[in-house]
Amino acid sequence: MSRDWLLFLHLLGTLLFVGGSVGVTALRLLAIGKERPSESAVLLRATRPLIPVVLVGLLLTLGAGFSLANELGVPLGARWLEWTYALVAWLVVVGAVAGRLDRRTRVLAERCSADGDRKTDELARSLRDPLALALDASMLVATIAIVALMVWKP
């Protein structure tokens, strides 16, 4: 495969990965401010189709990136790539934990929606859970750092 195609696939993967990640984070944050649980549930449910977009984007970014590095003679042990590997591992582990927390919040919002569409204290706490928000923020920072490493290759 030519360098141009590899670069195109790498950039396409990056756009899917970053775009999906930002979409998930935005929907999660928008769900916090909604008065009715049904509105929060809709927004949290809307994150679900974006998860495969993020995963496909990440896999495409990594696969095309490895091929591109090989094609260009960039050593896979380069320091900036090692940082990227660590950040990707962080995303995978933290994403699994945050995904479980967000799923629990979505189920709670759906339950509150079905029970008269009134927000409970438990739902309010779950939507504003500091751990979930910190994990989401750390994933966004890691995503930005990965893109920065790709662009500037220190």
Secondary structure, DSSP 4 states (H G I P E B T S, - for coil): --HHHHHHHHHHHHHHHHHHHHHHHHHHHHHHT-SSHHHHHHHHHHTTTHHHHHHHHHHHHHHHHHHHHHHHT--TT-HHHHHHHHHHHHHHHHHHHHHHHHHHHHHHHHHHHHTTS---HHHHHHHT-HHHHHHHHHHHHHHHHHHHHHHH--
